[in-house]
Amino acid sequence: MESYKKLILQNKAWAQERIKHDQEYFKRHQFVQTPEFLWIGCSDSRVPANEVTGTEPGEIFVHRNIANLVVHTDLNLLSVLQYAVQVLKVKNIIVCGHYGCGGVRAAMTNNEYGLLNKWLRNIKDTYRFHREELEKIENLDERADRLTELNVIEQCNNLAKTSIVQRAWKEEHRPNILGWVYHIENGLLDEVCKLDYTTKLDPIYQYIIE
């Protein structure tokens, strides 16, 4: 059997199992979603948002890309952010990286990856900002782990620099911005930072919100 056909069969089995235990399961989600969380995570197949948080469909609005980046020119990410904050009224935004991230490790090298270089440049910039701290770490695995953490923190700060978040902070005192890192080896999450409406930004990034 072709592998993709197996996915269709597994989908049917999953749907039947849900209905078996709860006849209204799919009907409840048919016309509305009211998630409290926006998840900005890595595209890595080992870090699925619902599974690692034990949440059900409808509880987390999800955006994923390589190395969980928040890039100020990424219209895809910004569209997701605007919809989540202004329409869904999420209370929390989670930026979740993971140890052993291939994107982070690739950014630490001088290898040429074609188009991917443009994306990884954002992580290289984070490395440059923290070069002194990172290059004191001789073990390359440990250095990559620390860069993973710093990258999450940087992306959380990038969210705070958007007018979308700043408006919501001023008008509604939400959302919290949470920076997490996932351990693939044991399935646990660590919190590395938290920002909220009381966070002080560098004045150059503050918008005048009318």
Disulfide bonds with the S-S distance in Angstrom:
none
